[in-house]
Each structure stands twice: as C-alpha cells, then as structure tokens.
Amino acid sequence: MSMNELSRAHCVPRKGAEHALDATAIHAHLDGLQGWALAADDTHIEKEFRFDDFHRTMAFVNAVAWIAHAEDHHPDLQVGYASCHLRYSTHDVGGISLNDIICAAKVERLLARD
C-alpha cells in the first residue's frame, strides 16, 4: 500500500501475535513515512514533531487525538511547549501492527503541504 492509501485506510481490531509486522515489513512501511523510526527496543514506531509555539503544538495534539478517537487506536504522546513526541504500538499484538502504520500515515497527512 502507498502512504496515500494507508492514510485513507481505517484501523481494524487486531489481537494476537499473528498481526504483528515483522522487521522487514516495518522498515518497508517506514521508508514511506519521513522521519518515523523503529524504536531501539523494536516495540514501537516514533517521531518527534516540532512547532513554532504552544498553540500550534496543541492544535496538532488535538488533531492527533481526533484521529485516535476516530480510529480507536491511541498513541503515547509526550507534549512540550513546541514539540510532541508520538509513539505507536499495538499492545494487543505485542508489537507493531498495520494499525500503527495507518495512524502514522494519517498524522503525516495532517501536515502535508501538497
């Protein structure tokens, strides 16, 4: 799937290790998600977003929260004055699933300038 297709896809419930992506699949998807990386412990994907001020940071956080609610898939967020660090993993699969990639693609679409 292209990043455009992923950003238009929707999360579905995924339970069990059979839904966890292997390292090859994760890296293939991350190639299309600029700035996203697999964490050193291989348990989640993550990206740091920087903004000019608190208001822009909070607007972004609220938009991410809306995506999380709509997709019923929730990231871990670390929020500062001008930054937000996002981490996605799927606890029910014990790793990274396609839902994490879909949500990361949706977040990227928020900031797309095309």
N, C-alpha and C positions, 0 to 999 in steps of 0.2 A: 504494500500500500504506500502511496505517496504521502507526504506530510499534509497536503491539501485534503486527501481522502481521510487521513487519520483525524484531522481537525474537524471533519464533518461527521465522523463516526460517533457512536454512543457506547458508553460502558455497559457491560452486562455482568451479572453476578458471576464471579469466578471463585471456586473453592477447590482446594486440593492442589498438591504439588504438580499435577499434570498440566496446570495452567501457567506455571512459572516459565518465563522465557529463559532459554539458555544464553550463555555469554555471546555466542555468535549472533543470535537474533537481536539481543540488546544492542550490541555495537553497530549492527546494520541500521537499526532504527535511530540510534544516536547520531549517526553520520548525517541524518537529515534534520537534526534538532540542534541548531547552532548554540554552543555554549553549555549544553547539557552534558553531564558526565556521569559515569557509573562511579558510585562511592567506592572508596578503597576497600571497604569490607564486603562489597558486592551485594549489599542488601537493599539499596535504593538508588534512584537517579536523582540528580540535584542540579540546581542552577542558582546563582546569585544575580539578582536584578538590582540595578542602581537607578535612582531618580534624583531630580533636582531639589526636591523638598518633601516635607512630611505629607502635604496634601496629595501630591502625585503618588507617593508610596501607598497611602491609604486608599486612594482610588483603585490602584492596582490590586491591593489586598482584597478589597470589596468585590472586584470583578472576578478574582480567583475564587472567592467564597461562593459567588453565584454559580460559577462553573461546577464547583464541588457539590453544591446542593443539587443542581440540575442533573449531574451525572451520578450522584450518590457515591462519589469516590473522593476522599478527602486527603489533602497533603498535610505534611507537617510544615509549619511556617515559622520562621524566625524573622521578626519585623523590627527594624530600626528606623531612625529618623529619615534616612534617604536610601534605604535598602530593604530588600526582602529576599530571604533565602528559602527556596522551595525544595522539598524532598517528597518524592513519591515512591511508595512501595505498596504491595498488596498483601496485607497481613494474612488473609485467608489462603494465600498460596505459598506463603513463606518466602517471598521474593518479589521479583518484578514481573508484572503481567502486561498484557496488551492494554489494559485499562490505564496503567501508568503512562504509557506512550501516548495514548489518545489524549489524556488530560494535559500532558506536556505540550502536545501539538496545539491544543485549544488555547493554552496560555500564550504560546508563541503567536498565534493568530491575533490575540488581543493587541499586540504591539507591532503587527505587520504594517509596513508603510507603503504597500502597493496599491 
